[in-house]
Amino acid sequence: MKNGNYSFWFLIMFFVNILLLYATFYFEACNSEKSAWQMRKSEVAPDAEQINVEVRTKDGRKKVIWRVHPDAVDFSDSASEPVINFMIVTLPAPSEPSN
């Protein structure tokens, strides 16, 4: 009887480990979606109407500037607050007036 009891608990622990492994892979697969934020790789501003920008402040912290025109942001390496990441904002399509 004791050997059967050990086998039962071994099987339970085996299936629990399999379920935990499956849950881990499932969680990673769900959270691996690509971010819309893009790293700044050049000093050229993106071609868009509006962008969200993450900059490094003078004291070393990060700051996000929401919905700004790309020409209003300094994308150069020598900027006082250099751009780290940016995200192109997609503006909603203008709605048609209802009669």
Stockholm file with secondary structure:
# STOCKHOLM 1.0

chainA/1-99         MKNGNYSFWFLIMFFVNILLLYATFYFEACNSEKSAWQMRKSEVAPDAEQINVEVRTKDGRKKVIWRVHPDAVDFSDSASEPVINFMIVTLPAPSEPSN
#=GR chainA/1-99 SS CHHHHHHHHHHHHHHHHHHHHHHHHHHHHHTCCCCSCEECCSSSCCSSSCEEEEEECTTSCEEEEEEECGGGSCCSTTCSSCEEEEEECCCCCCCCCCC
#=GC SS_cons        CHHHHHHHHHHHHHHHHHHHHHHHHHHHHHTCCCCSCEECCSSSCCSSSCEEEEEECTTSCEEEEEEECGGGSCCSTTCSSCEEEEEECCCCCCCCCCC
//
